[in-house]
Amino acid sequence: MVTTRVSAWEVAAAVPDPELPMLTLADLGILAGVDQDGDAVTAWITPTYSGCPAVAEMAADVSGRLRAAGFGEVRVRLRLDPPWSTDLITEAGRRKLAEAGIAPPHTGARTAGPGLLRLGPTRHLVHCPNCGGADTEELSRFGSTACKALWRCRSCREPFDRIKEI
């Protein structure tokens, strides 16, 4: 039976994201914490936005993996404050996104102050995750999920998803 907080964290951190399965919840910064009191574990997740349709699946996956690892009482709770930001995506997560052909977001989306975010069109140079070219354009602010936008590389002519900065 697993009995240490580190082990509970490691189990929960290894859960893949349901929409981006090449990344774990820890890679995305969605896993906000794991508290353990004896055999009872509470995992905290911060969804990418409060209406995220994958929340129930993430919670079920975290709970199932912790139970399978031997934890008796498992709770998964939402933590919405502080809100999730693309700045929480780890360097490993950004690398895995690029390797999967998805342009990672730039860091520094948050402004000074609690909960203030810069939202709007990208004003950064976006490199193509396929060829590395910098001659890219946004085709649609709306991509395959709410967190993505559709882009195209003018050099290799390939379309690609890009994670929006939040």
Secondary structure, DSSP 8 states (H G I E B T S, - for coil): ----HHHHHHHHHT-B-SSSTTSBHHHHT-EEEEEEETTEEEEEE--SSTT-TTHHHHHHHHHHHHHHTT-SEEEEEE--SS---GGGS-HHHHHHHHHTTEE---S--B-SSTT-B--SS--S----TTT--S-EEEEES--SSTTEEEEEETTT--EEEEE---
